Amino acid sequence: SIAEHSVLKFLSRQQKQFIIITTDTWLGYLIPAFTKHKTVIGHGNNTPDVDLKNKLMRDFISKADTAILKEYPNINLMICSSVEHDLMLRRDFFKNWEKLFENADFYIYAIKE
């Protein structure tokens, strides 16, 4: 989609290599294929422990449960959908994060604990 393409374009312009979390498995699959960045959760068939990682990610977004950040301490970016973004804004935990990018479908945040 155009939204996915603009995310990939933004990421490809970044000098630093990022470790990224996202619940969008298709985007999680495309990021390491088309940029220098790595994802924790990609396509289900190619992601070890995908069910556990998806649960950790869902709990992170819906409950601000930081278990995924403890399990994968090198994560420094999160890509979320507009629906997930609305859930996140209800939590104080996410308020000090820096929004780096947004389009109609996705938001990219720098993770700060």
C-alpha positions as CSV (number, residue, x, y, z in Angstrom):
1,S,0.0,0.0,0.0
2,I,1.0,3.6,-0.2
3,A,1.1,3.9,3.6
4,E,3.4,0.9,3.8
5,H,5.6,2.3,1.1
6,S,5.9,5.7,2.9
7,V,6.9,3.9,6.1
8,L,9.6,1.9,4.3
9,K,10.8,5.1,2.6
10,F,11.1,6.9,5.9
11,L,12.9,4.0,7.5
12,S,15.3,3.7,4.6
13,R,16.4,7.3,5.1
14,Q,17.4,6.7,8.7
15,Q,21.2,6.5,9.4
16,K,21.0,4.5,12.5
17,Q,19.9,0.9,12.4
18,F,16.8,0.2,14.5
19,I,15.2,-2.8,16.2
20,I,11.5,-2.4,15.6
21,I,8.3,-3.8,17.0
22,T,5.0,-3.7,15.2
23,T,1.8,-5.8,15.2
24,D,1.5,-5.4,11.4
25,T,3.2,-8.7,10.4
26,W,3.3,-7.8,6.8
27,L,5.2,-4.6,7.5
28,G,7.3,-6.5,10.0
29,Y,8.2,-8.8,7.1
30,L,8.9,-6.0,4.6
31,I,11.1,-3.9,6.9
32,P,14.2,-6.2,7.0
33,A,13.8,-7.1,3.3
34,F,13.8,-3.5,2.1
35,T,15.7,-1.5,4.8
36,K,18.7,-2.1,7.1
37,H,16.5,-2.4,10.1
38,K,15.4,-5.5,12.1
39,T,12.0,-6.5,13.5
40,V,11.1,-8.6,16.5
41,I,7.9,-9.7,14.9
42,G,7.6,-10.4,11.2
43,H,5.7,-12.8,9.1
44,G,4.2,-15.6,11.3
45,N,5.9,-18.4,9.5
46,N,9.3,-16.8,9.8
47,T,9.2,-15.6,13.4
48,P,10.3,-17.8,16.2
49,D,7.9,-17.8,19.1
50,V,5.5,-15.7,17.1
51,D,2.5,-16.3,19.4
52,L,4.4,-15.3,22.5
53,K,5.8,-12.2,20.8
54,N,2.3,-11.2,19.5
55,K,0.9,-11.6,23.0
56,L,3.7,-9.5,24.5
57,M,3.1,-6.8,21.9
58,R,-0.7,-6.8,22.4
59,D,-0.2,-6.5,26.2
60,F,2.3,-3.7,25.6
61,I,-0.1,-1.6,23.6
62,S,-3.3,-2.4,25.5
63,K,-1.9,-2.5,29.1
64,A,1.5,-0.7,28.8
65,D,3.0,-4.0,30.0
66,T,6.7,-3.6,29.4
67,A,7.6,-7.3,29.4
68,I,8.4,-7.1,25.7
69,L,11.0,-4.4,26.4
70,K,12.5,-6.5,29.1
71,E,12.7,-9.5,26.9
72,Y,14.1,-7.6,23.9
73,P,16.0,-4.6,25.5
74,N,17.4,-3.4,22.2
75,I,14.0,-2.4,20.8
76,N,14.1,1.3,20.0
77,L,11.2,1.9,17.6
78,M,7.6,1.0,17.5
79,I,5.2,1.1,14.5
80,C,1.6,1.1,15.4
81,S,-1.7,1.4,13.5
82,S,-4.1,4.3,14.0
83,V,-6.3,2.1,16.2
84,E,-3.4,1.1,18.4
85,H,-2.3,4.7,18.5
86,D,-5.6,5.7,20.0
87,L,-5.2,3.0,22.7
88,M,-1.7,4.2,23.5
89,L,-2.7,7.8,23.9
90,R,-4.9,6.8,26.9
91,R,-1.8,5.7,28.8
92,D,0.7,8.0,30.5
93,F,3.5,5.6,29.8
94,F,3.5,6.5,26.1
95,K,3.3,10.3,26.5
96,N,7.0,11.0,26.7
97,W,7.8,9.1,23.5
98,E,8.9,11.0,20.4
99,K,6.6,10.6,17.4
100,L,9.0,10.4,14.4
101,F,6.5,9.7,11.6
102,E,2.8,9.4,10.8
103,N,0.6,8.8,7.8
104,A,-3.0,7.7,7.4
105,D,-2.4,4.2,8.6
106,F,0.8,4.1,10.7
107,Y,2.7,5.9,13.5
108,I,6.3,5.5,14.3
109,Y,7.6,6.2,17.8
110,A,11.0,6.2,19.4
111,I,10.7,4.1,22.5
112,K,11.7,5.7,25.8
113,E,11.2,4.0,29.2
